[in-house]
Amino acid sequence: MEKKLGNPKQTIETIQKHGFMFQKKFGQNFLIDPHVLEKIINAAGVTKEDCVLEIGPGIGTLTQYLAETAGRVVAVEIDRNLIPILEETLEGLDNVTVINADIMKTDIRQIAETYHGGKPLKVVANLPYYITTPIVMGLLEGDAPVDTITVMVQKEVAERMMVGPGSKDYGALSLAVQYYAEPEIVANVPPNCFIPRPNVGSAVIRLTRHAEPPVQVKHPKLMFQLIRASFNQRRKTLQNSLGNAPELSFSKEQISYALEKLGLPAAVRGEALTLPQFAALSDLLEESGDF
């Protein structure tokens, strides 16, 4: 293995040695702070019993740290220009496998089968910010065996995953994440911890998957349609947002009746409802409609 990465000097030397050019389309920002790297490892609770899926290893900085603590690391990197660098920076680490692929098109269940006997993986990553939400929701909504997700994301996105009703940051992402997992922000990370510096603050968030969802709902798909519709026009009343949504076929009378049954005012907005209230609304509308 080359010298341990994680500080500006080693990172710059490695980048220059290989003539690597940052690709904006891949949202590449490499961590250069050992304290932050250690916080990520500690927050993820990685042990030698674990197989870790790392998304976007970059030049292998976090990968080197993960290899010290995990039984196996499978790193999926989309940028083929980074593969020769990873071969060098991870040389001699026989518990690391690098796959040159797009994580959005990768069969994570197959990775679990191949490298961990089908048992749940731990996901640890410094995620590209432009595609954070699709990656996180793909991991949570899919059938991939994943028990925890510990990722660096834009601070604003981490806060959105955490908040409850009444906040301007509360929305469809908050409800979706909280339906599948318990979110916890474990560190805030300033821009100077990266090369190149991002224009925004960052945060490490850990999502611990629920064994069972915190609410029971007959049709989760319908509930999430209601949630998305209510936040697509968040300044409108819930009755108008749902009534105007092309993917829903409930009349204003049906929506009004369901709100009344839940003891909610006719002028209530979606941003005021909790996850249990959206679940109850979904069940009432399902009973009254053609879903």
C-alpha positions in Angstrom: 0.0 0.0 0.0 1.2 3.5 -0.8 1.5 6.0 2.1 -1.6 6.5 4.1 -3.9 9.1 2.7 -6.1 11.5 4.7 -4.0 14.7 4.8 -3.6 17.4 2.2 0.1 16.7 1.4 -0.4 13.0 0.5 -3.7 13.7 -1.4 -2.1 16.4 -3.5 1.0 14.3 -4.2 -1.2 11.3 -5.3 -3.4 13.5 -7.5 -0.4 15.2 -9.2 1.5 11.9 -9.6 -1.3 10.5 -11.7 -2.3 13.8 -13.4 -5.8 13.3 -12.1 -8.4 15.9 -13.1 -11.5 16.4 -10.9 -14.7 15.7 -12.8 -17.5 18.0 -11.8 -20.1 15.6 -13.3 -19.1 13.1 -10.6 -19.2 15.6 -7.7 -15.7 14.7 -6.6 -14.5 16.2 -3.3 -11.8 14.2 -1.4 -11.6 14.2 2.4 -8.3 15.5 3.8 -8.9 15.5 7.5 -7.9 12.4 9.6 -10.2 13.4 12.5 -13.2 13.4 10.2 -12.3 10.1 8.8 -12.0 8.6 12.2 -15.4 10.0 13.2 -16.9 8.3 10.2 -15.4 5.0 11.1 -16.5 5.3 14.7 -20.0 6.3 13.8 -20.4 3.4 11.4 -19.4 1.0 14.2 -17.4 -1.2 11.7 -15.9 -4.4 13.0 -14.0 -7.4 11.5 -17.4 -9.1 11.3 -18.7 -6.6 8.8 -18.6 -6.3 5.0 -18.7 -2.6 4.1 -20.0 -1.2 0.8 -18.3 2.0 0.0 -19.8 4.2 -2.7 -17.4 6.5 -4.5 -14.0 5.7 -2.9 -12.2 8.4 -4.9 -8.5 7.9 -4.4 -9.1 5.5 -1.6 -8.7 7.7 1.5 -11.7 6.4 3.4 -11.1 2.9 2.0 -7.7 2.7 3.7 -9.3 3.5 7.0 -12.2 1.0 6.4 -9.8 -1.8 5.5 -8.2 -1.5 8.9 -11.4 -2.1 10.8 -13.7 -4.1 8.5 -13.6 -7.8 7.5 -14.2 -6.9 3.9 -14.6 -3.7 1.9 -16.3 -3.6 -1.5 -15.8 -0.1 -3.1 -17.9 0.9 -6.1 -16.3 3.7 -8.2 -17.9 5.1 -11.3 -14.9 7.1 -12.6 -12.6 4.7 -14.5 -9.8 7.3 -14.3 -9.6 6.5 -10.6 -9.1 2.8 -10.9 -5.3 2.9 -11.6 -4.9 5.2 -8.6 -7.0 2.9 -6.4 -4.9 -0.1 -7.5 -1.8 1.8 -6.2 -3.2 3.3 -3.0 -4.9 0.1 -1.9 -2.1 -2.3 -3.0 -1.5 -5.0 -0.5 -5.0 -4.7 1.2 -6.3 -8.2 0.5 -9.7 -7.5 2.1 -10.6 -4.7 -0.4 -12.4 -5.2 -3.8 -12.9 -2.3 -6.2 -15.7 -2.5 -8.7 -15.7 0.1 -11.6 -19.5 0.6 -11.9 -22.4 3.1 -11.4 -23.9 2.3 -7.9 -27.4 3.2 -9.3 -27.0 0.2 -11.7 -25.3 -2.2 -9.3 -26.9 -5.3 -7.9 -26.2 -4.7 -4.1 -27.9 -8.0 -3.2 -25.4 -9.8 -5.4 -22.5 -8.0 -3.7 -23.9 -9.2 -0.3 -24.2 -12.7 -1.6 -20.7 -12.8 -3.1 -18.8 -11.1 -0.3 -20.9 -11.6 2.9 -22.9 -14.8 2.5 -26.1 -12.7 1.8 -25.9 -11.1 5.3 -26.6 -7.3 5.6 -23.9 -4.9 4.5 -22.9 -1.6 6.2 -22.8 1.3 3.8 -20.1 3.9 4.4 -19.4 6.7 1.9 -18.5 10.3 1.2 -21.4 10.6 -1.3 -21.5 12.8 -4.4 -23.9 15.6 -3.4 -25.7 15.9 -6.7 -27.0 12.3 -6.4 -27.3 11.9 -2.6 -31.0 11.5 -2.4 -31.4 8.9 -5.2 -28.6 6.8 -3.7 -30.0 6.9 -0.2 -33.5 6.3 -1.3 -32.4 3.5 -3.6 -30.6 1.8 -0.7 -33.6 2.2 1.7 -36.5 1.4 -0.8 -34.8 -1.5 -2.6 -34.5 -5.1 -1.4 -30.7 -4.7 -0.8 -29.7 -6.2 2.6 -28.3 -3.1 4.3 -28.5 -2.5 8.1 -26.8 0.9 8.5 -25.9 3.7 6.1 -23.2 6.2 7.4 -22.6 8.9 4.8 -21.2 12.3 4.3 -23.8 14.5 2.7 -24.6 18.2 2.3 -25.5 19.6 5.7 -28.8 20.9 4.5 -29.8 17.5 3.2 -28.8 15.8 6.5 -30.9 18.3 8.4 -33.9 17.6 6.1 -33.6 13.9 6.8 -33.9 14.6 10.6 -36.6 17.2 11.0 -40.3 16.9 11.9 -43.5 18.8 11.1 -43.5 22.6 11.2 -40.0 23.2 9.8 -39.4 24.7 6.4 -36.9 21.8 5.9 -39.6 19.1 6.5 -40.7 17.4 3.4 -41.0 14.1 1.4 -37.3 13.2 2.1 -37.8 13.6 5.9 -40.8 11.3 5.9 -39.3 8.7 3.5 -36.0 8.4 5.5 -37.8 8.2 8.8 -40.2 5.5 7.6 -37.2 3.3 6.7 -34.6 4.3 9.3 -33.6 6.2 12.4 -31.4 9.2 11.3 -28.7 10.7 13.5 -26.3 13.5 12.5 -22.9 12.4 14.1 -20.6 15.2 12.8 -20.7 18.6 11.0 -17.8 19.0 8.6 -16.6 22.4 7.2 -15.6 22.9 3.6 -11.9 23.1 4.4 -11.8 19.4 5.1 -12.0 18.6 1.4 -10.1 19.0 -1.8 -11.5 20.8 -3.8 -13.5 22.8 -1.2 -17.3 22.5 -1.7 -19.4 25.6 -1.6 -21.6 24.2 1.2 -21.2 22.8 4.7 -21.3 19.0 5.1 -22.5 16.5 7.7 -22.0 12.8 8.5 -25.4 11.2 9.1 -26.0 7.6 10.2 -29.2 5.9 9.2 -30.0 2.8 11.2 -32.6 0.7 9.4 -35.8 -0.1 11.3 -36.5 -3.8 11.8 -40.1 -2.9 11.2 -41.5 0.5 10.0 -42.5 2.8 12.8 -46.1 3.0 11.3 -48.3 0.4 9.8 -49.9 1.3 6.5 -51.9 -0.9 4.1 -50.3 0.5 1.0 -46.9 2.3 1.5 -46.9 3.2 -2.2 -50.1 5.2 -1.9 -48.9 6.9 1.3 -45.8 8.1 -0.5 -47.8 9.3 -3.4 -49.9 11.4 -1.0 -46.7 12.7 0.7 -45.1 13.7 -2.6 -48.2 15.3 -3.8 -48.7 17.3 -0.6 -45.1 18.7 -0.8 -45.1 19.4 -4.5 -47.4 22.3 -3.8 -46.5 22.8 -0.1 -48.0 26.3 0.1 -51.5 25.0 -0.9 -53.8 23.3 1.5 -53.5 19.5 1.6 -57.0 19.2 0.2 -56.0 21.3 -2.9 -52.6 19.6 -3.3 -54.0 16.1 -3.3 -57.0 17.1 -5.4 -54.7 18.7 -8.1 -52.3 15.7 -8.2 -52.6 13.9 -11.6 -51.4 10.6 -10.2 -54.2 10.6 -7.6 -57.9 10.1 -8.3 -59.6 11.1 -5.0 -62.3 13.7 -5.1 -62.1 16.8 -2.8 -65.1 15.3 -1.0 -63.2 12.1 -0.2 -60.2 14.1 1.0 -62.3 16.4 3.1 -64.1 13.5 4.7 -60.8 11.7 5.5 -59.3 14.9 7.1 -62.5 15.3 9.1 -62.2 11.7 10.4 -58.6 12.4 11.4 -59.7 15.6 13.3 -57.7 17.8 11.0 -58.9 21.2 9.8 -59.9 21.6 6.2 -57.2 24.2 5.6 -54.4 22.0 7.0 -51.2 21.8 4.9 -49.1 18.7 4.3 -46.2 20.2 6.2 -48.2 19.9 9.4 -48.8 16.2 9.2 -46.7 13.6 11.0 -45.8 10.2 9.5 -48.5 8.4 11.5 -51.1 10.9 10.2 -50.0 10.4 6.6 -50.4 6.6 7.2 -53.9 7.0 8.7 -54.9 9.4 5.8 -53.6 6.8 3.3 -55.7 4.0 4.9 -58.8 6.1 5.0 -58.5 7.2 1.4 -57.7 3.7 0.2 -60.9 2.5 1.8 -62.9 5.3 0.1 -61.3 5.3 -3.4 -60.4 3.0 -6.3 -56.8 2.4 -5.3 
